[in-house]
Amino acid sequence: MRRVLLFILPILIIVSVAFTLFGFFQARLEEEKLTDDLKRKARTVAESMELSVKHVLLTNDLKNANYLAEKFETRERLQGCAIYDKDGNIIALTKRFADWKEKDRPYIKDIIANKIPRGELEKFKDYQVYSYILPVVDDEGQLLGMVEVIHDTSYVFARLTELWRRISSTLIILVIVIFVLSILLHRQIFALPIQRLTDWFKFFQRGETDEAHPIREKGDLGKLASEVEQAALSLRVARRTISDEASARLEKEEIWTESKLKDLIRAKLGEKALIVVSNREPYMHVVDEATGLEKCIRPASGVVTAIHPVLCACGGTWIAHGAGNADKKFVNSKDKLGVPPKDIRYILKRVWLNKEEEDGYYYGFSNEGLWPLCHNTHTRPIFRELDWQAYKKVNQKFADSVLEELPAKHPFVFIQDYHFTLLGKMIKEKRPDAIIALFWHIPWPTPEAFSICPYRKEILEGILGCDLIGFHVQNHCNNFLDTVNRLLESRVDIEKFSIVRSEKETFVRAFPISVNGHLSKDVKESSVKQEIDKIKKEFDLEGKTIGLGVDRIDYTKGIVERVLAIDRFLEKYPQYKKKFVFLQLAAPSRVHIKRYHDLMAEIDELIEKTNWKHSDSSWKPIIYLKRHFSLDEIEPFYKMADLCIVSSLHDGMNLVAKEYVATKSDSSGVLILSQFTGAARELTEAIQVNPYSIEEFADSIKLALQMPPDEKTRRMEKMRKVISENNVYRWAGNIITELTALRKV
């Protein structure tokens, strides 16, 4: 309707203005015509009375003079008559104009002196009349007196008012008719044909119909339909070709491994090193609070889990924030070091931030603004101008650090996550030859949700500085394209899944991230078994069914809902008391943000309350281990867990679910997986739950514990096959293949 109004409104305005101007000139002409007619009639009446008045004045017959004046009482539109002597005194006057004598009439002297008739509109009481005065002279031309005819003018204004009423009514009817006809014509000529063409295109390009397009016109619409037909046919063929090629590749393709990724990188990149940028560093040096000694740890991060094996395979440089309190002691003069510490595969370059920069860029804008904005967890995002300024400053600092490392020609830069939305554009401004990819590890919200951000335009323009943007799932790609289409002036190509802005094209693709898997037999199986025995002994787990949760402490992970489900499970099924133990491994994060600080306290209180409610002297249902765990430390927990619960309220992918499946080399165990994770699209054999539905969640735990062993094995083997084929090396290989395809000649 808005477009129809934009089309019709100018027409209505033009018609209204033109019709009003026409009416104005028509009224002016009518007014002039009526006024001229009035003057002519008044002059004619006065001239017809001239002889009678002359006789009255010559004979000084006042009786006949009054008779002449009174005759106007019965005349239509002639209000009255006045007869003057040669000195300008009224000697006879129509009664209804008795007050006319009191009226100031300075023009009488001029008429007496010049003997020239005068006709003018005069104000009398509350209305206007037309007065025509004719001098009466004798045969020698001497003035005898004057006769004045007073004419009614109200009918002139009545006629003009009626004329304007008719003009207004006609204009209103005309506007309504034009409006209705325009809507009907627009619908018939444009809307319905376009709708029919759109419906046909949708079904034809999918192969759901073979009918020709419904447009039969030969004009511009027919040309458009022909072009759409060609595009639909091309897209249909392309879909079929891509499908066939994909099927053929899947049949021939071997499992991706580190060596296969290395071969791909050698073929695609040659001697060029890959530059990776992330906020989280893969290794950080910290001082152990207990011993006071410095140690190197792997931080809890899905980004680190995914990217580390890729750089181990291909080498290159990883640029990250040096957040460890002992990081500066282990870098060289260029702020670099080789990692992993005992088997150097790539270079880690650390970027230093002061407290104000870290607070504004990381804790403020990134994690109090963008993080809740992108996750549907009912946590309100907070945007502060100071945080935004710090965010821009840090992005520029990272851009400067990246530019120092770029080779002379066609470098490849791989940016990670929402901390660096401005980085791609900043690098491109200095090095337009750089090929840049951004992988967005968290969900991308709907356009309506993203429009909350007051800096949305700058963020989108910064992201579109990249050549390739990757998301975990197709839905996030669709949301991003919709967001750009609504909020920026750009051209979105659905067929190519690309965005063109300012003559620069950015491609958008879905790359489901994965893990390196522990897919082959673990060479350290004996040591892992010893660690499992140690854990079971420490927490008295022998003979009990073990559940496991591994998370950063974050409101998106659904830890509170998980504990509530365990509580409800034990309420509904008390036969599992003393037989079931849940181990929750939780790494504190972002503790400087109030929402996270409050969450930690909430989880502590809830677990303590649940344990107090159900435990006895020798058993408690939840064992809460709140500290950082390395991947090597987590592996024994994965191995021994009978079920793993991933209850994220909203998650881009969630690698814990994939790590658990990949670690279960004996195909045992059950995965309970939130339907709101990206992993739920691939791991369809998991028990999928809505973590907000505590009753359903509790019943899912019972279902997992009661599942027959052969059913557990069947499900786990199918999920392991998915992860085996779609592992992190394949993920990296797909991204690098896409990235190198954008190489400039």
FENDA-V519935 format. One line per field, one symbol per residue. phi: phi as a letter, one per 20 degrees, with the letter a starting at -180 (. if undefined). Layout:
BEGIN
phi=???
END
This chain:
BEGIN
phi=.ffffffeggfffffffffffgffffffffffffffffffffffffffegfffffgffelefffffffffgffdefmefabcddefenefdbbfgfdgfffeffcffffffffeldfccbfcecldbdcddcddfdcefeneferbcddddfdfffffffffffffffffffffffffffffffffffedfffffffffffgfffenebdfffeedfdeffffffffffffffffffffffffffffffffefeffcffffffffffeemefeeddcbffefccdcefffdmeebdceffafffgeegfffffdmocddbffeffcfffddefdmcbecfgdbfcbdddddecefffffffefeffdddfgffedecmdffccdffffffffffgfffffffgfefffclfdcdedmffcfefgfffffecfefecccdeedfdffgfffffffdffffffffffeebcdcfcffffffffffffedcfbdedffelbcdblmddceccecffbcfoleefffdgfffffffgfffffdldfmdeddbccbffbffemffffffffgfgfffcffefmdccdddecefblffeggffffgfffgfffffffffdecfdbcfcddddafcfffffgffgfeffbcdddgfabgcneggffffffefelencddcffedffffdefefeeceffeffffffffffffeffgfffffffffffffffedefffgffffffffffegee
END
